[in-house]
Amino acid sequence: MIFITAKFRVLPEYADAWPQVVEEFTRATRAEPGCLWFDWSRSLDDPTEYVLVEAFRDDEAGAAHVGSAHFKAAQQMLPPHLAATPRIVNAHVPQDDWSLLGEMAVDADRDQGA
């Protein structure tokens, strides 16, 4: 899979509204057949920083995402809300889902998965 993490520094006046700003883009991306996940988190230390963790099945799915109409629309719509160019880590990972963090295993009778 292609595993991507990106940090978005949002202008302070848009920080609280960011989930609504990216809602349509998020929904459309999650509906792509090759999207494994597309999840936003807000920094605990900096309320203007959002982290996007996303994964796509393979190179073809990643290319379809970048070539999609909703990605092109996001390229136009999102930058006016940003304080800086997003930073990204992009890697190919030889798996297709999250692995368990064995060092923090939960008892089997309590483990509800994710």
C-alpha positions in Angstrom: 0.0 0.0 0.0 0.9 3.7 -0.3 1.0 5.2 3.3 0.9 9.0 3.5 1.0 11.3 6.4 0.7 15.1 5.8 0.7 18.0 8.2 -1.5 21.0 7.4 -0.9 24.3 9.2 -4.3 26.1 9.0 -4.7 29.9 9.4 -6.0 30.5 12.9 -9.3 31.9 11.7 -10.1 28.6 10.0 -8.7 26.2 12.6 -12.0 25.3 14.3 -13.8 25.0 10.9 -11.2 22.9 9.2 -13.2 19.6 9.5 -16.1 21.3 7.7 -13.7 22.9 5.1 -12.4 19.4 4.1 -15.6 17.5 4.6 -16.6 17.1 0.9 -13.0 16.3 -0.1 -12.7 13.7 2.8 -16.0 12.1 1.9 -15.2 11.8 -1.8 -11.7 10.4 -1.1 -13.0 7.8 1.3 -15.5 6.7 -1.4 -12.6 5.9 -3.9 -12.3 2.2 -4.4 -8.6 2.2 -3.8 -8.7 4.3 -0.6 -7.9 2.2 2.5 -8.3 5.1 5.0 -8.3 8.9 5.0 -8.3 10.2 8.6 -7.8 13.7 10.1 -6.5 14.4 13.6 -5.8 17.7 15.3 -2.6 18.4 17.2 -2.8 18.5 21.0 0.0 21.0 21.1 -1.0 23.3 18.2 -4.6 23.9 17.5 -3.8 25.2 13.9 -2.1 21.9 12.9 -4.0 19.0 11.4 -2.5 15.7 10.5 -3.9 13.6 7.7 -3.2 9.9 7.7 -4.2 8.2 4.5 -3.5 5.0 2.6 -4.2 3.7 -0.9 -4.2 0.1 -2.1 -1.4 0.6 -4.7 0.2 3.1 -7.1 -2.8 3.0 -9.4 -5.2 3.9 -6.6 -2.8 6.7 -5.6 -2.7 8.0 -9.1 -6.5 7.8 -9.4 -6.8 9.9 -6.2 -4.4 12.6 -7.5 -6.2 12.6 -10.8 -9.7 12.8 -9.4 -12.0 15.8 -9.8 -12.3 16.2 -6.0 -8.5 16.3 -5.6 -8.2 19.0 -8.3 -11.0 21.0 -6.5 -9.1 20.6 -3.2 -6.0 22.0 -4.8 -7.9 25.2 -5.5 -10.1 25.3 -2.4 -7.7 24.4 0.4 -4.6 26.7 0.0 -6.4 29.9 0.9 -7.1 28.3 4.3 -3.5 27.4 4.9 -0.7 29.3 6.7 2.0 27.1 5.0 2.5 24.5 2.4 1.6 21.1 3.8 4.5 18.7 4.7 4.2 15.1 3.7 5.8 11.7 4.2 4.9 9.2 1.5 6.0 5.5 1.6 5.2 2.2 0.1 4.5 -0.3 2.9 4.3 -4.1 2.3 0.9 -4.6 4.0 -2.7 -3.7 3.5 -3.9 -2.8 7.0 -2.7 -1.6 10.4 -0.5 -4.0 12.4 -1.0 -4.6 16.1 1.3 -2.8 18.5 2.4 -5.8 20.4 4.3 -3.8 23.0 0.9 -2.4 24.2 -1.3 -5.4 23.7 -4.7 -5.5 25.3 -6.1 -8.7 26.8 -8.0 -10.7 24.2 -11.3 -10.5 26.1 -11.1 -6.7 26.1 -9.6 -6.1 22.7 -12.3 -4.7 20.4 -10.1 -4.0 17.4 -10.3 -0.7 15.6 
